[in-house]
Amino acid sequence: MIRIVRVSGLSMSPGMMPGDFAAALNWPASLYRPGQRVLVQHPAFGLIIKRLDAVEEGVVWLSGDSPLSSTREAMGCQPLSALRGRVIAVVRRRRPG
C-alpha cells in the first residue's frame, strides 16, 4: 500500500520542505537499510518522516537531515514495527521565483 503524506516541518530540509508531499510504500522489515527515508509512527512526535541511522535487532535509530531536527537521542530508538513505509518519491511544492 502507498501512503501519501504532506510534509509539515523543516527537519528533513532541504530535500523535503513544508508543503511537499511524500509517497511511502509498505516495505518488508528485512529490506530497511541505513540512509533510507522512512515514515514512522513515533509515540511522542506522531507520524513523521526521518532517515534511518541504524537498524539493529528489532529497533531502529532515526535522524533528520536538518540541524533543526530533534537529535537521534531525543527521538530514541524505535521498534521496527513503528515503521510505516519507505519514502519512494517526493513531490515538491511549487516555490515562488
N, CA, C and O of each residue as an XYZ file, in Angstrom:
388
protein
N       0.843     -1.175      0.000
C       0.000      0.000      0.000
C       0.893      1.245      0.000
O       1.923      1.285      0.673
N       0.488      2.236     -0.749
C       1.203      3.513     -0.786
C       0.434      4.527      0.058
O      -0.786      4.648     -0.058
N       1.156      5.249      0.901
C       0.575      6.340      1.692
C       1.165      7.647      1.186
O       2.364      7.742      0.924
N       0.318      8.638      1.054
C       0.747      9.984      0.666
C       0.603     10.876      1.893
O      -0.470     10.951      2.491
N       1.682     11.546      2.262
C       1.644     12.440      3.419
C       2.201     13.805      3.016
O       3.042     13.921      2.125
N       1.712     14.812      3.690
C       2.188     16.176      3.443
C       3.264     16.507      4.469
O       3.086     16.272      5.664
N       4.361     17.043      4.004
C       5.465     17.441      4.870
C       5.070     18.725      5.593
O       4.575     19.666      4.972
N       5.293     18.762      6.919
C       4.864     19.946      7.660
C       5.985     20.631      8.435
O       5.750     21.687      9.022
N       7.173     20.079      8.459
C       8.247     20.693      9.227
C       9.525     20.806      8.414
O       9.570     20.436      7.241
N      10.559     21.322      9.059
C      11.840     21.556      8.390
C      12.896     20.494      8.708
O      14.034     20.617      8.255
N      12.552     19.462      9.468
C      13.562     18.511      9.922
C      14.234     17.730      8.802
O      15.334     17.212      8.996
N      13.604     17.630      7.635
C      14.193     16.894      6.514
C      14.650     17.835      5.391
O      14.921     17.393      4.274
N      14.731     19.130      5.700
C      15.169     20.086      4.686
C      16.685     19.968      4.492
O      17.397     19.567      5.413
N      17.174     20.309      3.319
C      16.481     20.967      2.223
C      15.803     20.008      1.244
O      15.113     20.460      0.330
N      15.981     18.701      1.414
C      15.407     17.741      0.462
C      13.896     17.662      0.498
O      13.265     17.354     -0.513
N      13.310     17.935      1.650
C      11.852     17.933      1.813
C      11.489     19.186      2.607
O      12.036     19.448      3.678
N      10.555     19.947      2.054
C      10.176     21.215      2.674
C       8.688     21.204      3.015
O       7.929     20.422      2.442
N       8.260     22.072      3.953
C       6.838     22.150      4.268
C       6.006     22.377      3.003
O       6.342     23.209      2.161
N       4.925     21.626      2.891
C       4.053     21.716      1.723
C       4.356     20.678      0.660
O       3.519     20.429     -0.208
N       5.544     20.059      0.707
C       5.850     18.961     -0.218
C       5.007     17.746      0.159
O       4.475     17.661      1.266
N       4.897     16.823     -0.766
C       4.207     15.559     -0.497
C       5.188     14.415     -0.659
O       6.037     14.433     -1.549
N       5.066     13.420      0.208
C       5.917     12.236      0.139
C       5.040     10.998     -0.028
O       3.985     10.875      0.594
N       5.496     10.094     -0.873
C       4.831      8.805     -1.056
C       5.677      7.754     -0.343
O       6.879      7.642     -0.582
N       5.039      6.993      0.526
C       5.735      5.938      1.273
C       5.075      4.600      0.961
O       3.850      4.475      0.965
N       5.906      3.616      0.695
C       5.447      2.279      0.331
C       5.717      1.320      1.478
O       6.804      1.326      2.056
N       4.705      0.477      1.816
C       4.948     -0.580      2.794
C       6.171     -1.357      2.347
O       6.317     -1.665      1.164
N       7.044     -1.673      3.280
C       8.331     -2.256      2.947
C       8.598     -3.433      3.869
O       8.344     -3.331      5.069
N       9.096     -4.536      3.356
C       9.425     -5.659      4.242
C      10.518     -5.250      5.237
O      11.481     -4.580      4.864
N      10.369     -5.646      6.479
C      11.317     -5.262      7.530
C      12.752     -5.627      7.170
O      13.680     -4.899      7.522
N      12.943     -6.722      6.486
C      14.297     -7.182      6.154
C      14.991     -6.308      5.112
O      16.199     -6.434      4.912
N      14.245     -5.420      4.441
C      14.829     -4.586      3.386
C      15.172     -3.164      3.825
O      15.729     -2.393      3.045
N      14.844     -2.814      5.066
C      15.212     -1.476      5.543
C      16.721     -1.395      5.740
O      17.345     -2.314      6.272
N      17.299     -0.268      5.295
C      18.742     -0.056      5.383
C      19.026      1.368      5.869
O      18.251      2.285      5.598
N      20.144      1.550      6.592
C      20.529      2.907      6.987
C      20.634      3.819      5.762
O      21.080      3.407      4.691
N      20.212      5.061      5.956
C      20.239      6.045      4.877
C      18.895      6.224      4.184
O      18.676      7.237      3.520
N      17.995      5.260      4.327
C      16.679      5.379      3.685
C      15.808      6.360      4.462
O      15.902      6.460      5.686
N      14.950      7.090      3.726
C      13.941      7.932      4.366
C      12.727      7.067      4.628
O      12.300      6.295      3.769
N      12.169      7.202      5.833
C      11.059      6.345      6.239
C       9.950      7.146      6.901
O      10.173      8.222      7.456
N       8.755      6.592      6.826
C       7.588      7.117      7.527
C       7.478      6.323      8.827
O       7.464      5.092      8.813
N       7.401      7.032      9.944
C       7.451      6.404     11.261
C       6.293      6.900     12.127
O       5.971      8.088     12.122
N       5.677      5.990     12.863
C       4.680      6.370     13.865
C       5.415      6.470     15.197
O       5.661      5.464     15.862
N       5.763      7.701     15.579
C       6.544      7.938     16.802
C       5.592      8.211     17.964
O       4.617      8.941     17.791
N       5.852      7.640     19.151
C       4.921      7.816     20.276
C       4.813      9.259     20.769
O       3.766      9.649     21.286
N       5.862     10.051     20.624
C       5.824     11.440     21.098
C       5.564     12.443     19.979
O       4.913     13.462     20.207
N       6.064     12.170     18.772
C       6.002     13.140     17.676
C       4.927     12.830     16.637
O       4.709     13.630     15.727
N       4.258     11.693     16.752
C       3.219     11.326     15.787
C       3.817     10.734     14.521
O       4.878     10.110     14.553
N       3.125     10.937     13.406
C       3.559     10.397     12.121
C       4.609     11.339     11.527
O       4.310     12.487     11.199
N       5.832     10.845     11.395
C       6.948     11.682     10.961
C       7.746     10.987      9.863
O       7.671      9.771      9.684
N       8.509     11.793      9.137
C       9.456     11.267      8.153
C      10.853     11.536      8.693
O      11.177     12.659      9.081
N      11.669     10.502      8.714
C      13.049     10.613      9.184
C      13.943      9.736      8.327
O      13.468      8.978      7.482
N      15.242      9.849      8.556
C      16.208      8.999      7.886
C      16.664      7.913      8.868
O      16.893      8.183     10.047
N      16.791      6.690      8.365
C      17.277      5.600      9.204
C      18.774      5.777      9.435
O      19.554      5.831      8.484
N      19.165      5.865     10.687
C      20.583      5.920     11.041
C      21.141      4.513     11.210
O      22.238      4.206     10.743
N      20.377      3.671     11.879
C      20.833      2.310     12.154
C      19.623      1.392     12.287
O      18.562      1.794     12.766
N      19.812      0.158     11.854
C      18.797     -0.878     12.014
C      19.467     -2.000     12.803
O      20.412     -2.631     12.331
N      18.959     -2.236     14.018
C      19.518     -3.271     14.884
C      18.444     -4.317     15.139
O      17.379     -4.271     14.523
N      18.699     -5.234     16.013
C      17.746     -6.305     16.288
C      16.403     -5.757     16.764
O      16.231     -5.457     17.945
N      15.464     -5.631     15.848
C      14.110     -5.219     16.204
C      13.904     -3.748     16.472
O      12.783     -3.336     16.768
N      14.973     -2.919     16.377
C      14.830     -1.488     16.634
C      15.561     -0.680     15.558
O      16.453     -1.179     14.872
N      15.150      0.579     15.440
C      15.799      1.499     14.503
C      16.145      2.792     15.225
O      15.481      3.187     16.184
N      17.197      3.440     14.743
C      17.580      4.775     15.195
C      17.312      5.728     14.042
O      17.577      5.399     12.886
N      16.791      6.904     14.350
C      16.335      7.854     13.337
C      17.050      9.188     13.474
O      17.528      9.544     14.551
N      17.116      9.924     12.366
C      17.633     11.285     12.412
C      16.962     12.111     11.329
O      16.398     11.571     10.378
N      17.029     13.418     11.483
C      16.561     14.328     10.453
C      17.741     14.784      9.616
O      18.892     14.602     10.012
N      17.466     15.374      8.462
C      18.533     15.862      7.591
C      18.986     17.269      7.967
O      20.080     17.688      7.589
N      18.167     17.991      8.696
C      18.438     19.383      9.034
C      18.985     19.490     10.460
O      18.636     18.683     11.321
N      19.837     20.481     10.707
C      20.257     20.733     12.084
C      19.092     21.164     12.978
O      19.212     21.143     14.203
N      17.970     21.552     12.373
C      16.785     21.948     13.142
C      16.012     20.749     13.680
O      15.112     20.914     14.503
N      16.353     19.552     13.227
C      15.639     18.342     13.633
C      15.988     17.963     15.070
O      17.059     18.300     15.574
N      15.071     17.262     15.712
C      15.378     16.678     17.018
C      16.560     15.733     16.863
O      16.735     15.122     15.809
N      17.358     15.612     17.893
C      18.519     14.732     17.828
C      18.097     13.265     17.839
O      16.989     12.913     18.242
N      19.006     12.440     17.388
C      18.793     10.989     17.413
C      18.481     10.534     18.848
O      17.614      9.684     19.055
N      19.177     11.091     19.817
C      18.971     10.713     21.214
C      17.595     11.154     21.719
O      16.958     10.434     22.488
N      17.134     12.332     21.290
C      15.824     12.828     21.719
C      14.698     11.958     21.154
O      13.670     11.767     21.804
N      14.900     11.434     19.941
C      13.883     10.562     19.339
C      13.935      9.160     19.923
O      12.926      8.454     19.944
N      15.102      8.758     20.394
C      15.263      7.431     20.981
C      15.157      6.332     19.943
O      14.732      6.572     18.812
N      15.541      5.132     20.326
C      15.378      4.016     19.397
C      13.896      3.649     19.357
O      13.186      3.754     20.357
N      13.453      3.224     18.198
C      12.044      2.886     17.991
C      11.950      1.438     17.519
O      12.853      0.932     16.853
N      10.852      0.780     17.870
C      10.699     -0.600     17.388
C      10.535     -0.621     15.873
O       9.947      0.288     15.286
N      11.051     -1.645     15.264
C      10.922     -1.813     13.815
C       9.456     -1.738     13.391
O       9.146     -1.299     12.284
N       8.567     -2.166     14.269
C       7.130     -2.160     13.965
C       6.559     -0.744     13.846
O       5.444     -0.577     13.352
N       7.303      0.280     14.291
C       6.838      1.673     14.175
C       6.994      2.206     12.756
O       6.390      3.220     12.407
N       7.804      1.529     11.928
C       7.996      1.977     10.553
C       6.728      1.704      9.751
O       6.186      0.599      9.777
N       6.268      2.725      9.043
C       5.041      2.608      8.250
C       5.316      2.520      6.757
O       4.402      2.268      5.972
N       6.570      2.726      6.356
C       6.912      2.603      4.949
C       8.178      3.346      4.611
O       8.662      4.184      5.372
N       8.706      3.015      3.441
C       9.888      3.701      2.917
C       9.428      4.797      1.965
O       8.563      4.568      1.120
N      10.002      5.981      2.101
C       9.663      7.082      1.209
C      10.289      6.773     -0.153
O      11.505      6.630     -0.279
N       9.426      6.676     -1.167
C       9.890      6.309     -2.506
C       9.857      7.481     -3.479
O      10.473      7.424     -4.543
N       9.135      8.551     -3.117
C       9.053      9.715     -4.010
C       8.642     10.944     -3.210
O       7.931     10.853     -2.210
N       9.112     12.098     -3.682
C       8.735     13.378     -3.092
C       8.269     14.284     -4.219
O       8.946     14.427     -5.238
N       7.116     14.889     -4.027
C       6.595     15.876     -4.977
C       6.772     17.232     -4.331
O       6.174     17.531     -3.298
N       7.609     18.053     -4.963
C       7.926     19.357     -4.402
C       6.805     20.346     -4.685
O       6.257     20.408     -5.786
N       6.486     21.114     -3.654
C       5.518     22.204     -3.806
C       6.165     23.275     -4.655
O       7.360     23.544     -4.526
N       5.393     23.877     -5.511
C       5.911     24.958     -6.360
C       6.327     26.122     -5.467
O       5.563     26.559     -4.606
N       7.525     26.611     -5.676
C       8.061     27.700     -4.893
C       8.102     28.971     -5.744
O       8.383     28.910     -6.941
N       7.824     30.118     -5.126
C       7.889     31.373     -5.879
C       9.313     31.622     -6.390
O      10.297     31.269     -5.739
N       9.391     32.236     -7.562
C      10.696     32.638     -8.067
C      11.165     31.727     -9.079
O      12.256     31.913     -9.619
